Structure formats: structure tokens, C-alpha cells
Amino acid sequence: MSFRDEFGQWDPKNQRPELWNLYNARSHKGENIRAFPISNWTELDVWQYIQREQLELPSIYFAHVRPVVRKSGLLQPVTELTPAKDGDVVEDVLVRFRTVGDITCTAPVESDADTVEKILAETATTTITERGATRMDDQTSEASMEQRKKEGYF
């Protein structure tokens, strides 16, 4: 099963359903229960909550100039952990991170959104999902997300 749309972008509508109505709340000694209270929120829901609650955020979520290399339609940040390779063209680009994760697999997006209000406007009009725009490791195979789930990443 492909989790990508006809343009090759990751499409959450194509992922398997999570059947929460089958949830078993019983646990035995030594067992754990994982809960994700905002797992059904959209990116827009999160930013509306941030605005409503006036939460402070790290500056990486807001537009800033950063050296990047363009690869496979994504921007790879140039850092000590992700250095440019021979032949790469390094550019200083105005970007922000829509998600923050492991720098080796999380890409920034071009953006001039440097306030929550601008991010809300940008998020409301974007046509690319957060994962489709920012996950370098999802491009390694269509099963990358599923493999991380099996490994307990989520």
C-alpha cells in the first residue's frame, strides 16, 4: 500500500486507520499504556492552540536564515551532523521548521513566517502536509513511517 499521493507526497488519508474504539484499557502489572491526547489534531489546530494560550516557542519554529542544500525537493540543513557533501551547493535561505525532530531527517521549509499569526496564515493555505514537506527519511521508502512505528519511535 502506498502512503503517497499521485505527486509523490506523503498523504495521511492513505495510512491505515487507527481503531481507537477497539482500545483495551486493561493493563497488567509491568505493562504500559501509551496515550497520545492530541494525535487527532491538525497542524492548524496546534498553532491555533499556541496562539490562544500565548505559548512561548523556540525560535527554530519561526523564519530565520539558515545554510541549506537543496536535495530531492527538500532543504537539508547544513550543520555539524549534516554537513554539505562535495558538489553540494550551500545557500543561505529564509526558512522555518514546521516540526522539530532529529536534524538528520527533519527538513526546514522556505518561509518568511516569523510570527504565530503569519504561521497560522501559512498553515491555513499550504497544500503540502507537514510530513510531506519536512521528512527526509520518508523519502527513503514508502514504508519508512511504518518501520519507525514498529521500532517504537511513536
Secondary structure, 3 states (H helix, E strand, C coil): CCCECCCCCECHHHCCCCCHHHCCCCCCCCCCCCCCCCCCCCHHHHHHHHHHHCCCCCHHHCCEEEEEEEECCEEEECCCCCCCCCCCCEEEEEEECCCCCCCCCECCEECCCCCHHHHHHHHHHCCCCHHHHHECHHHCCCCHHHHHHHCCCC
